[in-house]
Amino acid sequence: MTSLTQTKSTYYPTLDAVRQAAETLKSVAARTPLMQNIHYSRQFDANIMLKREDLQQIRSYKIRGAYNKISSLSEEDRKKGIVCASAGNHAQGVAYACAKLNIKGTIYMPSPTPKQKIEQVKMFGEDLVNIILTGDNFDDASKAAQAECKLLGKIFVHPFDDEKIIEGQATVGLEILEQTEDPIDYVFVPVGGGGLASGLSTVFHLLSPETKVIGVEPEGAPSMRTSIMAKANTKLSMIEKFVDGAAVQRVGDRNFAICSEYLSEMVTVPEGKICQTILDLYNKDAIVVEPAGALTLSVLDMYAEEIKGKNVVCVISGSNNDITRTAEIKERALLYQGLKHYFIIRFPQRAGALKEFVAEIMGPDDDITFFQYSKKTNREDGPAVVGIELKAQDDLKPLIRRMKNRNFFGEYLNDKPNLFEFLI
């Protein structure tokens, strides 16, 4: 946990601006429920409430900022059309807003964007949106989008570093305070570029200053936390992009300044833990969330003692989760829990070696989930990459000991990321 420094901003959302945004959004964005979650409330002996932004029409809060921004444009700017860059929820919010407001939009998306996301943008934007696939990542797409704006004089709709975007996202905070009469002790909010966090934290600063607003971002993309610690908005050279809805190399300047001042704390959570939360939400509560949507619940155990007996709100930011990622999510969760392990196993080149390994080295509850072997000639043994799922973390050391005693052990791969990624 990191205490925040004070950094003055030249822009703060006003309550009047946020309330005006709420009026603008009345016929477009759903007033999503604030629901008590029985499972988490019992686990942490607290009143845990979920702000269900995953239930928006586009399945994320991004419609709030996108519509508020685009609806504020002059007639002249509307006629020119708007441009944005996004690989996910912002693109869907912009597309939906374009269809509602009858404005032409061009959306730049990275070439590797999953087909499912592209189809969603097409569906929401109908015939008013033109999708251009370009570059290998968001930065490439963003440069191309801004180049078009500069050339044709169009308006670039930024995903987070924009006053109208921030004011639109701030309506999430306004709704939370209107939906409960009880004082809120803690709010946990996901942080990517900082649009939602800066807007929500401003509202709580003005209307409920005793509430602790805690920002949460993925461990592999700690842009806001790094910037706050450095006391300057800092671009990360590399990030882990798994939590795609909250993985940016550099947060917005406006967002950084506001979050530095109004967030109580800024914390990170490992991607594997996020994956376990996704699985738990689905299995125990039948709630489907994307990785960014699981951030706030994933960090609760870090605050278990502090939140006991308190009123706590976790913002569930979105549910645009591609079903093809399920296997990867399960894998990451098992690796984080210490239940999935990969080895290079040296099998003697004789009949019965594999049978001996299964019968005498593996434990009764161990399971081989990955096996890749290529027989070599004129060799005493042949290497195989083997993935083993354990019932308990404590089973690992006895397993390795048995491998070594029987001369099967070659190498443990989990703690060798470069080799691991190459082989698995």
C-alpha positions as CSV (number, residue, x, y, z in Angstrom):
1,M,0.0,0.0,0.0
2,T,1.3,3.4,-0.9
3,S,0.3,6.8,0.6
4,L,-0.2,9.5,-1.9
5,T,1.6,12.8,-2.3
6,Q,-0.1,16.1,-3.0
7,T,0.1,17.4,-6.6
8,K,-2.0,20.4,-7.6
9,S,-4.1,20.1,-10.7
10,T,-5.2,23.0,-13.0
11,Y,-8.5,21.2,-13.6
12,Y,-11.0,19.7,-11.3
13,P,-14.5,18.5,-12.2
14,T,-17.1,20.6,-10.5
15,L,-20.3,19.1,-9.0
16,D,-22.4,21.2,-11.4
17,A,-20.5,19.7,-14.4
18,V,-20.9,16.1,-13.0
19,R,-24.6,16.7,-12.4
20,Q,-25.0,18.1,-15.9
21,A,-23.3,15.0,-17.3
22,A,-25.7,12.9,-15.3
23,E,-28.6,14.7,-17.0
24,T,-27.0,14.2,-20.4
25,L,-26.6,10.5,-19.7
26,K,-30.2,9.9,-18.4
27,S,-31.6,8.4,-21.6
28,V,-28.3,6.6,-22.6
29,A,-26.4,5.1,-19.7
30,A,-28.1,2.7,-17.3
31,R,-28.3,3.7,-13.6
32,T,-26.5,0.5,-12.6
33,P,-27.3,-1.2,-9.3
34,L,-25.3,-1.0,-6.1
35,M,-25.7,-4.6,-4.8
36,Q,-24.6,-6.2,-1.6
37,N,-22.5,-9.3,-2.3
38,I,-23.3,-12.0,0.3
39,H,-20.3,-14.1,-0.4
40,Y,-17.7,-11.4,0.0
41,S,-19.6,-9.8,2.8
42,R,-19.4,-13.0,4.8
43,Q,-15.8,-13.6,3.9
44,F,-14.6,-10.2,5.1
45,D,-17.2,-9.6,7.8
46,A,-18.1,-6.4,6.2
47,N,-20.9,-4.9,4.0
48,I,-19.4,-5.4,0.5
49,M,-21.4,-3.7,-2.2
50,L,-20.7,-4.0,-5.9
51,K,-21.3,-1.1,-8.3
52,R,-22.3,-3.2,-11.4
53,E,-21.0,-1.2,-14.3
54,D,-20.7,-4.5,-16.1
55,L,-24.5,-4.2,-16.6
56,Q,-24.3,-1.2,-18.9
57,Q,-25.6,-1.6,-22.4
58,I,-22.0,-1.9,-23.7
59,R,-21.0,-3.8,-20.6
60,S,-18.7,-1.2,-19.2
61,Y,-18.8,2.3,-17.7
62,K,-17.0,3.8,-20.8
63,I,-20.3,4.8,-22.4
64,R,-20.6,7.6,-19.7
65,G,-17.5,9.5,-20.7
66,A,-17.7,8.8,-24.4
67,Y,-21.3,10.0,-24.7
68,N,-20.8,13.0,-22.5
69,K,-17.8,14.1,-24.6
70,I,-19.3,13.6,-28.0
71,S,-22.7,15.1,-27.1
72,S,-20.9,18.3,-26.0
73,L,-19.4,18.9,-29.5
74,S,-20.6,21.9,-31.6
75,E,-22.6,21.3,-34.7
76,E,-19.5,22.2,-36.8
77,D,-17.4,19.6,-35.1
78,R,-20.1,17.0,-35.3
79,K,-20.3,17.5,-39.1
80,K,-16.6,16.8,-39.4
81,G,-16.9,13.6,-37.5
82,I,-14.9,12.2,-34.6
83,V,-11.9,9.9,-34.3
84,C,-10.8,7.6,-31.5
85,A,-8.3,4.9,-30.8
86,S,-9.1,1.9,-28.7
87,A,-8.8,-1.9,-28.6
88,G,-11.8,-2.4,-26.3
89,N,-14.5,-0.7,-24.2
90,H,-13.8,2.9,-25.2
91,A,-14.3,1.9,-28.8
92,Q,-17.7,0.4,-28.0
93,G,-18.7,3.5,-26.0
94,V,-17.7,5.8,-28.9
95,A,-19.5,3.6,-31.4
96,Y,-22.7,3.6,-29.3
97,A,-22.6,7.3,-28.9
98,C,-22.1,7.9,-32.6
99,A,-25.1,5.8,-33.4
100,K,-27.2,7.6,-30.8
101,L,-26.2,11.1,-31.9
102,N,-26.0,10.3,-35.6
103,I,-22.4,11.3,-35.9
104,K,-19.8,9.8,-38.2
105,G,-16.9,8.2,-36.4
106,T,-13.6,6.6,-37.3
107,I,-12.2,4.1,-34.8
108,Y,-8.6,3.0,-35.1
109,M,-7.9,-0.4,-33.5
110,P,-4.7,-2.4,-33.4
111,S,-4.4,-5.1,-36.0
112,P,-4.3,-8.0,-33.5
113,T,-7.6,-6.9,-31.9
114,P,-9.8,-10.0,-31.3
115,K,-12.6,-10.4,-33.9
116,Q,-15.2,-10.5,-31.1
117,K,-14.3,-6.9,-30.1
118,I,-14.4,-5.7,-33.6
119,E,-17.8,-7.2,-34.2
120,Q,-19.1,-5.5,-31.0
121,V,-17.9,-2.1,-32.2
122,K,-19.6,-2.7,-35.6
123,M,-22.8,-3.7,-33.9
124,F,-23.0,-0.7,-31.6
125,G,-21.9,1.8,-34.3
126,E,-24.0,0.4,-37.1
127,D,-23.3,2.2,-40.4
128,L,-22.0,5.4,-38.8
129,V,-18.7,4.0,-37.7
130,N,-15.7,3.1,-39.8
131,I,-13.1,0.7,-38.2
132,I,-9.5,0.9,-39.3
133,L,-7.1,-1.8,-38.1
134,T,-3.6,-0.6,-38.0
135,G,-0.3,-1.2,-36.1
136,D,0.6,-3.8,-33.5
137,N,-0.6,-2.1,-30.4
138,F,-2.7,0.8,-28.9
139,D,0.1,3.4,-29.3
140,D,0.4,2.6,-33.0
141,A,-3.4,3.0,-33.5
142,S,-3.5,6.2,-31.4
143,K,-0.7,7.8,-33.5
144,A,-2.6,7.0,-36.7
145,A,-5.9,8.3,-35.2
146,Q,-4.3,11.6,-34.2
147,A,-2.6,12.0,-37.5
148,E,-6.1,11.9,-39.2
149,C,-7.4,14.5,-36.8
150,K,-4.5,16.8,-37.5
151,L,-4.9,16.3,-41.3
152,L,-8.7,16.7,-41.5
153,G,-9.4,18.9,-38.4
154,K,-11.5,16.2,-36.7
155,I,-12.0,15.9,-32.9
156,F,-10.0,13.2,-31.2
157,V,-12.0,11.5,-28.4
158,H,-9.4,10.6,-25.8
159,P,-10.2,7.5,-23.7
160,F,-9.4,9.2,-20.4
161,D,-7.4,12.5,-20.5
162,D,-10.3,14.8,-21.3
163,E,-12.5,17.0,-19.1
164,K,-15.8,15.8,-20.5
165,I,-14.7,12.2,-20.3
166,I,-13.7,12.6,-16.6
167,E,-17.0,14.3,-15.8
168,G,-19.0,11.5,-17.5
169,Q,-17.1,8.8,-15.6
170,A,-17.6,10.8,-12.4
171,T,-21.3,10.1,-12.6
172,V,-20.5,6.6,-11.3
173,G,-19.5,8.2,-8.0
174,L,-22.6,10.4,-7.9
175,E,-24.8,7.4,-8.3
176,I,-23.1,5.4,-5.6
177,L,-23.7,8.2,-3.1
178,E,-27.4,8.5,-4.2
179,Q,-28.0,4.7,-3.9
180,T,-27.2,4.3,-0.2
181,E,-28.1,6.2,2.9
182,D,-25.3,4.5,5.0
183,P,-21.9,6.3,5.1
184,I,-19.4,4.6,2.8
185,D,-16.1,3.9,4.5
186,Y,-14.1,2.6,1.5
187,V,-14.4,2.7,-2.3
188,F,-12.1,0.6,-4.4
189,V,-11.9,1.8,-8.0
190,P,-9.9,0.2,-11.0
191,V,-7.3,2.4,-12.6
192,G,-6.1,2.2,-16.2
193,G,-5.6,5.6,-17.7
194,G,-7.3,7.2,-14.7
195,G,-10.6,8.6,-16.1
196,L,-12.9,6.8,-13.8
197,A,-10.6,7.1,-10.7
198,S,-10.1,10.9,-11.2
199,G,-13.8,11.6,-11.7
200,L,-15.1,9.3,-8.9
201,S,-12.5,10.4,-6.4
202,T,-13.4,14.1,-7.0
203,V,-17.1,13.4,-6.3
204,F,-16.2,11.7,-3.0
205,H,-13.8,14.4,-2.1
206,L,-16.6,17.0,-2.5
207,L,-19.5,15.0,-1.1
208,S,-18.1,12.3,1.2
209,P,-14.5,13.4,2.2
210,E,-14.3,10.9,5.0
211,T,-14.5,8.0,2.5
212,K,-11.2,6.4,1.6
213,V,-11.0,6.0,-2.2
214,I,-8.4,3.4,-3.1
215,G,-7.1,2.9,-6.7
216,V,-6.2,-0.5,-7.9
217,E,-4.2,-1.4,-11.0
218,P,-2.6,-4.6,-12.3
219,E,0.9,-5.4,-11.1
220,G,2.2,-5.7,-14.6
221,A,1.1,-2.2,-15.6
222,P,1.6,0.1,-12.5
223,S,1.5,3.4,-14.4
224,M,-0.4,5.4,-11.9
225,R,1.4,4.0,-8.8
226,T,4.8,4.6,-10.5
227,S,3.9,8.1,-11.4
228,I,2.7,8.9,-7.9
229,M,5.8,7.5,-6.3
230,A,8.0,9.5,-8.8
231,K,5.8,12.7,-8.2
232,A,5.7,13.1,-12.0
233,N,3.6,11.4,-14.8
234,T,5.9,8.6,-15.9
235,K,5.7,6.5,-19.0
236,L,6.5,2.8,-18.4
237,S,8.9,1.3,-21.0
238,M,7.1,-2.1,-20.9
239,I,3.8,-3.4,-19.5
240,E,2.0,-6.7,-19.1
241,K,-1.1,-6.3,-21.3
242,F,-3.2,-9.2,-19.9
243,V,-5.6,-6.8,-18.0
244,D,-6.2,-5.0,-21.3
245,G,-8.9,-2.7,-19.8
246,A,-6.5,-1.3,-17.3
247,A,-3.0,-1.6,-18.9
248,V,-1.6,1.7,-20.2
249,Q,2.0,2.8,-20.4
250,R,1.2,6.4,-19.3
251,V,-1.8,7.7,-17.5
252,G,-3.5,11.0,-18.5
253,D,-1.9,14.3,-17.2
254,R,-5.3,15.5,-15.8
255,N,-6.0,12.1,-14.3
256,F,-2.6,11.9,-12.7
257,A,-2.9,15.3,-11.1
258,I,-6.4,14.6,-9.7
259,C,-5.6,11.0,-8.5
260,S,-2.4,12.2,-6.8
261,E,-4.5,14.6,-4.7
262,Y,-7.8,12.8,-4.1
263,L,-7.0,9.0,-4.0
264,S,-6.3,7.9,-0.5
265,E,-4.0,5.1,-1.7
266,M,-2.8,3.4,-4.9
267,V,-2.1,-0.3,-4.9
268,T,-1.4,-3.1,-7.4
269,V,-2.6,-6.7,-7.6
270,P,-0.9,-9.7,-9.4
271,E,-2.5,-10.8,-12.7
272,G,-2.8,-14.4,-11.4
273,K,-4.8,-13.3,-8.4
274,I,-7.1,-11.3,-10.8
275,C,-7.7,-14.5,-12.7
276,Q,-8.7,-16.4,-9.6
277,T,-11.2,-13.7,-8.8
278,I,-12.7,-14.0,-12.3
279,L,-13.2,-17.7,-11.7
280,D,-14.6,-17.2,-8.2
281,L,-17.1,-14.6,-9.4
282,Y,-18.3,-16.9,-12.1
283,N,-18.4,-20.1,-10.0
284,K,-19.9,-18.6,-6.8
285,D,-22.0,-15.6,-8.0
286,A,-22.6,-16.4,-11.7
287,I,-21.0,-13.0,-12.5
288,V,-18.9,-12.7,-15.7
289,V,-16.3,-10.0,-15.6
290,E,-13.3,-9.0,-17.7
291,P,-9.9,-8.8,-16.0
292,A,-10.1,-5.1,-15.3
293,G,-13.6,-5.7,-13.8
294,A,-12.1,-8.1,-11.2
295,L,-9.3,-5.7,-9.9
296,T,-11.2,-4.2,-7.0
297,L,-12.3,-7.5,-5.5
298,S,-8.9,-9.0,-5.9
299,V,-7.4,-6.6,-3.5
300,L,-9.8,-6.9,-0.6
301,D,-7.7,-9.4,1.4
302,M,-5.0,-6.8,1.6
303,Y,-7.4,-4.7,3.6
304,A,-9.2,-7.5,5.5
305,E,-8.5,-6.1,9.0
306,E,-9.2,-2.5,8.0
307,I,-12.6,-3.1,6.3
308,K,-14.0,-5.4,9.0
309,G,-17.5,-4.1,10.0
310,K,-17.3,-1.3,7.4
311,N,-19.4,-0.3,4.4
312,V,-17.3,-1.0,1.3
313,V,-18.0,-0.4,-2.4
314,C,-16.1,-2.2,-5.2
315,V,-16.6,-0.8,-8.7
316,I,-17.0,-3.7,-11.2
317,S,-16.0,-1.8,-14.3
318,G,-16.8,-4.2,-17.2
319,S,-17.7,-7.7,-18.5
320,N,-16.3,-7.7,-22.0
321,N,-14.5,-11.0,-21.5
322,D,-13.6,-13.1,-24.6
323,I,-14.6,-16.7,-23.9
324,T,-11.5,-17.9,-25.8
325,R,-9.4,-16.5,-22.9
326,T,-10.9,-18.9,-20.4
327,A,-8.1,-21.5,-20.6
328,E,-5.5,-18.8,-20.1
329,I,-7.4,-17.3,-17.1
330,K,-7.5,-20.7,-15.5
331,E,-3.8,-21.4,-16.2
332,R,-2.7,-18.0,-14.7
333,A,-4.9,-18.6,-11.6
334,L,-3.3,-22.0,-11.0
335,L,0.2,-20.7,-11.5
336,Y,-0.5,-17.9,-9.0
337,Q,-1.8,-20.4,-6.4
338,G,1.2,-22.6,-6.8
339,L,-0.8,-25.5,-8.1
340,K,0.4,-25.7,-11.7
341,H,4.1,-26.5,-12.4
342,Y,6.1,-27.1,-15.5
343,F,9.3,-29.2,-15.7
344,I,11.8,-30.5,-18.2
345,I,11.7,-34.2,-17.3
346,R,14.5,-36.6,-18.5
347,F,12.9,-39.9,-19.4
348,P,15.3,-42.9,-19.7
349,Q,14.9,-44.2,-23.3
350,R,13.5,-47.6,-22.2
351,A,10.1,-49.2,-22.2
352,G,8.1,-48.5,-19.1
353,A,9.8,-45.2,-18.1
354,L,6.7,-43.1,-18.4
355,K,4.7,-45.8,-16.5
356,E,7.3,-45.7,-13.7
357,F,7.1,-41.9,-13.6
358,V,3.3,-41.9,-13.2
359,A,3.1,-44.8,-10.8
360,E,6.0,-44.1,-8.5
361,I,6.9,-40.4,-8.7
362,M,3.6,-38.6,-9.1
363,G,1.4,-38.2,-6.1
364,P,-2.0,-39.8,-5.9
365,D,-3.8,-36.4,-6.5
366,D,-1.3,-35.1,-9.1
367,D,-2.4,-34.7,-12.7
368,I,-0.4,-34.4,-15.9
369,T,-2.0,-31.5,-17.9
370,F,0.7,-30.9,-20.5
371,F,3.1,-33.4,-22.1
372,Q,5.5,-32.7,-25.0
373,Y,8.1,-35.3,-25.9
374,S,10.4,-36.0,-28.9
375,K,12.3,-39.3,-28.9
376,K,16.0,-38.9,-29.6
377,T,18.2,-41.8,-31.0
378,N,21.5,-42.8,-29.5
379,R,20.7,-41.0,-26.2
380,E,20.4,-42.4,-22.8
381,D,17.5,-40.2,-21.9
382,G,15.0,-37.9,-23.8
383,P,13.7,-34.6,-22.5
384,A,10.0,-33.9,-22.2
385,V,8.2,-30.7,-21.1
386,V,5.6,-31.8,-18.6
387,G,2.9,-29.7,-16.8
388,I,1.6,-31.1,-13.6
389,E,-1.3,-29.8,-11.6
390,L,-1.2,-30.4,-7.8
391,K,-3.9,-30.6,-5.2
392,A,-1.9,-28.5,-2.7
393,Q,1.1,-26.2,-2.8
394,D,2.9,-28.4,-0.2
395,D,3.0,-31.3,-2.7
396,L,5.7,-29.6,-4.8
397,K,8.8,-30.2,-2.8
398,P,8.1,-33.9,-2.2
399,L,7.4,-34.3,-6.0
400,I,10.8,-32.7,-6.9
401,R,12.6,-34.8,-4.4
402,R,11.1,-38.0,-5.8
403,M,12.1,-36.9,-9.4
404,K,15.7,-36.2,-8.3
405,N,16.0,-39.5,-6.4
406,R,15.0,-41.4,-9.5
407,N,17.1,-39.2,-11.9
408,F,14.0,-37.9,-13.8
409,F,14.5,-34.2,-12.8
410,G,15.8,-32.0,-15.5
411,E,14.8,-28.4,-14.9
412,Y,12.0,-26.4,-13.1
413,L,10.4,-23.9,-15.6
414,N,8.0,-21.7,-13.6
415,D,10.8,-19.4,-12.3
416,K,12.4,-19.1,-15.7
417,P,10.0,-16.7,-17.6
418,N,11.9,-16.5,-20.9
419,L,12.3,-20.3,-21.2
420,F,8.8,-20.8,-19.9
421,E,7.2,-18.6,-22.5
422,F,9.2,-20.2,-25.3
423,L,8.3,-23.8,-24.4
424,I,4.8,-23.5,-23.1
